[in-house]
Amino acid sequence: MSGTLAEPDTGKENVMTGQAPQVTADPTFYRSPGDAVAAPPETLAYVVAFDRTGRTPDALATVDVDPGSDSYGSVVGWSELPTTGDELHHFGWNACSSAFAHKGHETNGLRRRFLLLPGLRSSNIHVFDTEPDPRRPALHKTVTAAELAEKAGYSRPHTSHCGPDGVYLSCLGAGDGSGGPGGIALLDHDTFEVLRAWETDRGPQYLAYDAWWHLNRNTLISSEWGTPAMIEDGINPELLLGNKYGHALHFWDLAEGRHLQSVDLGEQHQMVLELRPAHDPEATWGFVGVVVSTEDLSASVWRWHRDGGTWTADKVITVPAEPADAADLPPALKPFGAVPPLITDIALTVDDRFLYVSCWGTGEFKQFDVSDPAHPRETGSVRLGGITGRVPHPAAPSLRLSGGPQMVEVSRDGRRIYLTNSLYGSWDDQFYPDGVGAWLAKLETDPDAGGGLRVDGKCFLHGDDFRGLRPHQIRLEGGDASSDSYCFT
């Protein structure tokens, strides 16, 4: 596939023929962040949900999020996996607006049509087709764990993004399914066959988690969690207090797959997870969330950026732990007498104005104005669930919620925010030992009024809505703030 940046199609009349150019691009490919913001709102949300016991199949649920629909706020489609024990976690589209970065991609039939569902436990990758019925995606193909291990040398696939040369799939472990190094597998855009490991020179990188990029800067960024053996049975207190989980960012040459630089945030800043680069294609900054500090149980958000000819990172948000009675805490936290915020996900709006931060431990969900990315300013907060708070949703005031705001997704226009409450099966059980439950909530904000958050009382899925499964990540029809990258300003 060509690495040549395609010129934007302006839609103007061809002066040679007198005819307007034929536009065959997927209408959900947006040339710029502004185009994405102005596009029609989503009417469907796709949610992966998993069976903690591994006895029944995980599923892809379709939720009606059109406020004008009679079925608003309910599951309207249910697509089961053909296997059990997958533990669906993160998932993504086969294609996005980055198709415009490569000549021919935007008009060669590539469409935002397929959803890739990696099994974080099984290492299988299930590909679902959202056409012809977007409400009931159908299984298109399964890429087996054996193929992933044989052709790329990896296991435990985690996050996928469509980009140059194929679909990039970050993986936590090596092919043996237990240790490292983790890295990135490259899959064919059209057939979804595993092509190879993306890295040509990984340098010191060993732990893996997320991967994103600055396309116009030929830069990929990756983050760190732990190997499968470090995470699959829950958080290991000995490893945590020994500062053995990931605490660094890595910067790569995107075209060559070559490691360029590591930025260590400090070994006490454990579990450097979600990467959210600026959507402005000319920007050279972004945010990453850190789950916990072993110094004081706080959590943090850091901004990476260029400083001269190198990359650097600065802490721009700190969320402190909250004191609590040991009797109200799960066994893992009793010795500390406090609830750590546990920042497990962040999301940056398409216009790069607001950053959202999920504090899964305390149940708080925060909104920050990041118009000045070096100096975020808190503009909104709500609480749902939480280890000790168990704050109810307005739609069910008598229901004390378990879990907390965890995975977050934001609409392209930045006015709607969707939350789910499950982190990862074994970790759910440690921090919410009496049961994490299952819920999805929707929030609303008004960017024109400076932000602020309001809980939508009519869109709250819980209890039997997910048929006993735990919902995890959300993807929105036509793309969303966390799965699209743009090529033109």
Backbone hydrogen bonds, N-H to C=O, Kabsch-Sander energy under -0.5 kcal/mol:
donor,donor_aa,acceptor,acceptor_aa,energy
6,A,100,F,-0.6
10,T,8,P,-0.8
14,N,19,Q,-2.5
15,V,13,E,-0.6
18,G,14,N,-3.0
23,V,21,P,-0.5
24,T,22,Q,-0.7
29,F,26,D,-2.3
30,Y,28,T,-0.6
36,A,32,S,-1.7
37,V,33,P,-2.3
38,A,34,G,-1.7
39,A,35,D,-0.6
39,A,36,A,-0.9
45,A,63,V,-2.3
46,Y,475,R,-3.6
47,V,61,A,-2.9
48,V,473,Q,-1.8
49,A,59,A,-2.5
50,F,470,R,-2.2
52,R,50,F,-0.7
54,G,51,D,-0.9
59,A,49,A,-2.6
60,L,79,S,-2.7
61,A,47,V,-3.4
61,A,59,A,-0.6
62,T,77,G,-2.7
63,V,45,A,-3.2
63,V,61,A,-0.5
64,D,74,S,-2.4
65,V,43,T,-2.5
65,V,63,V,-0.6
66,D,43,T,-0.6
69,S,66,D,-2.4
72,Y,69,S,-1.3
73,G,64,D,-3.0
74,S,71,S,-1.3
76,V,62,T,-3.0
77,G,62,T,-1.2
79,S,60,L,-2.3
80,E,78,W,-0.6
81,L,58,D,-2.5
89,H,90,H,-0.6
89,H,118,P,-0.9
92,G,116,L,-1.7
94,N,114,F,-2.1
99,A,96,C,-2.0
100,F,97,S,-1.8
101,A,98,S,-2.2
102,H,99,A,-1.4
103,K,4,T,-1.7
105,H,102,H,-2.2
106,E,102,H,-0.6
107,T,104,G,-1.2
108,N,104,G,-0.6
108,N,105,H,-0.7
110,L,105,H,-0.5
113,R,111,R,-1.9
114,F,111,R,-0.5
115,L,128,F,-2.8
116,L,92,G,-3.2
117,L,115,L,-0.6
117,L,126,H,-3.2
119,G,124,N,-3.2
120,L,87,E,-1.9
120,L,118,P,-0.7
121,R,86,D,-2.8
122,S,86,D,-1.1
123,S,119,G,-2.5
125,I,143,V,-2.9
126,H,117,L,-2.6
127,V,125,I,-0.5
127,V,141,K,-3.4
128,F,115,L,-2.8
128,F,126,H,-0.5
129,D,138,A,-3.3
130,T,113,R,-2.2
130,T,128,F,-0.5
136,R,133,D,-1.5
138,A,129,D,-2.1
140,H,127,V,-3.5
141,K,127,V,-1.5
143,V,125,I,-3.2
144,T,142,T,-0.6
148,L,144,T,-2.0
149,A,145,A,-2.4
150,E,146,A,-2.6
151,K,147,E,-2.6
152,A,148,L,-1.7
153,G,148,L,-0.8
153,G,149,A,-0.7
154,Y,148,L,-1.2
155,S,173,G,-2.5
158,H,170,S,-3.8
159,T,170,S,-0.6
161,H,168,Y,-2.3
163,G,166,G,-2.5
166,G,163,G,-1.5
167,V,187,L,-2.7
168,Y,161,H,-3.1
168,Y,166,G,-0.6
169,L,185,A,-2.6
170,S,159,T,-2.9
170,S,168,Y,-0.5
171,C,183,G,-3.5
172,L,156,R,-2.3
173,G,155,S,-2.0
174,A,179,G,-2.4
175,G,153,G,-1.4
177,G,174,A,-2.1
182,G,206,Y,-2.3
183,G,171,C,-1.2
185,A,169,L,-2.9
186,L,196,R,-2.8
187,L,167,V,-2.5
187,L,185,A,-0.5
188,D,193,E,-2.7
192,F,188,D,-1.2
195,L,186,L,-3.1
196,R,186,L,-1.1
198,W,184,I,-3.0
200,T,257,G,-2.9
201,D,257,G,-1.7
205,Q,202,R,-2.0
209,Y,223,S,-0.7
212,W,221,I,-2.4
214,H,219,T,-2.8
215,L,213,W,-0.6
217,R,214,H,-1.4
218,N,215,L,-1.6
219,T,214,H,-1.7
220,L,252,W,-1.5
221,I,212,W,-2.9
222,S,250,H,-2.2
223,S,210,D,-1.9
224,E,272,V,-1.1
225,W,208,A,-1.1
226,G,208,A,-0.6
229,A,178,S,-2.3
230,M,227,T,-1.2
231,I,227,T,-0.8
231,I,228,P,-1.0
232,E,228,P,-2.5
234,G,231,I,-1.9
240,L,236,N,-2.7
241,L,237,P,-2.9
242,G,238,E,-1.2
243,N,240,L,-2.0
244,K,239,L,-2.8
246,G,225,W,-2.6
249,L,263,V,-2.4
250,H,222,S,-2.2
251,F,261,Q,-3.0
252,W,220,L,-2.6
253,D,258,R,-3.0
254,L,218,N,-1.9
254,L,252,W,-0.8
257,G,253,D,-2.0
258,R,253,D,-1.0
259,H,201,D,-3.2
260,L,251,F,-3.0
261,Q,251,F,-1.8
263,V,249,L,-2.6
265,L,247,H,-2.5
266,G,247,H,-0.5
269,H,266,G,-2.1
270,Q,268,Q,-1.4
270,Q,292,V,-2.2
271,M,246,G,-2.7
272,V,224,E,-1.1
273,L,271,M,-0.8
273,L,289,G,-2.4
276,R,287,F,-2.8
278,A,285,W,-2.5
283,A,280,D,-1.9
286,G,304,W,-1.6
287,F,276,R,-2.2
288,V,302,W,-2.2
289,G,274,E,-1.3
290,V,300,S,-3.1
291,V,271,M,-2.2
292,V,270,Q,-1.6
293,S,298,S,-2.2
294,T,268,Q,-2.0
297,L,293,S,-2.3
299,A,319,V,-2.4
300,S,290,V,-1.8
301,V,317,I,-2.2
302,W,288,V,-2.7
303,R,314,D,-2.9
304,W,286,G,-2.1
304,W,302,W,-0.5
305,H,312,T,-2.3
306,R,284,T,-0.9
307,D,310,T,-3.4
310,T,307,D,-1.4
312,T,305,H,-2.4
314,D,303,R,-2.2
316,V,301,V,-2.5
317,I,301,V,-1.8
319,V,299,A,-2.8
322,E,339,V,-2.5
324,A,337,G,-2.0
328,D,325,D,-2.1
329,L,326,A,-1.5
333,L,330,P,-2.0
334,K,330,P,-1.2
336,F,333,L,-1.7
337,G,333,L,-1.1
337,G,334,K,-0.6
338,A,333,L,-0.6
339,V,322,E,-3.2
343,I,291,V,-1.0
344,T,342,L,-0.8
344,T,358,S,-1.2
345,D,358,S,-0.7
347,A,356,Y,-2.0
349,T,354,F,-2.7
352,D,349,T,-2.2
355,L,368,F,-2.6
356,Y,347,A,-3.2
357,V,366,K,-2.3
358,S,345,D,-2.7
359,C,357,V,-0.6
359,C,364,E,-2.5
360,W,342,L,-1.8
360,W,358,S,-0.8
361,G,341,P,-2.8
362,T,341,P,-0.7
363,G,359,C,-2.1
364,E,359,C,-0.8
365,F,382,V,-3.0
366,K,357,V,-2.5
367,Q,380,G,-2.7
368,F,355,L,-2.6
369,D,377,R,-3.3
370,V,353,R,-3.5
370,V,368,F,-0.7
375,H,372,D,-2.3
377,R,369,D,-2.0
379,T,367,Q,-2.9
380,G,367,Q,-1.4
382,V,365,F,-2.0
384,L,363,G,-2.5
385,G,391,V,-2.7
386,G,403,G,-3.1
387,I,361,G,-3.0
390,R,386,G,-1.0
391,V,385,G,-2.0
396,A,393,H,-1.9
399,L,396,A,-2.1
400,R,398,S,-0.8
401,L,399,L,-0.7
404,G,421,N,-0.8
406,Q,420,T,-2.3
409,E,418,Y,-2.2
411,S,416,R,-2.6
414,G,411,S,-1.5
417,I,443,L,-2.5
418,Y,409,E,-3.1
419,L,441,A,-2.8
420,T,407,M,-1.8
421,N,439,W,-1.1
422,S,471,P,-1.0
427,W,424,Y,-0.8
428,D,424,Y,-3.1
429,D,425,G,-1.8
430,Q,426,S,-1.1
431,F,427,W,-2.1
432,Y,428,D,-2.6
435,G,432,Y,-2.2
440,L,461,L,-2.5
441,A,419,L,-2.1
442,K,459,C,-1.0
443,L,417,I,-3.2
444,E,454,R,-2.9
445,T,415,R,-1.9
449,A,446,D,-1.4
450,G,447,P,-1.6
451,G,446,D,-2.1
454,R,444,E,-2.1
456,D,442,K,-2.6
457,G,455,V,-0.6
459,C,456,D,-0.7
460,F,458,K,-0.6
461,L,440,L,-2.1
463,G,438,A,-0.9
465,D,462,H,-1.9
466,F,463,G,-0.8
467,R,464,D,-2.1
468,G,463,G,-0.6
469,L,466,F,-2.2
470,R,50,F,-2.9
472,H,48,V,-3.1
473,Q,89,H,-0.9
475,R,46,Y,-2.6
477,E,44,L,-2.3
479,G,476,L,-2.3
481,A,410,V,-2.2
483,S,480,D,-0.9
484,D,480,D,-0.6
487,C,31,R,-0.8
488,F,31,R,-1.9
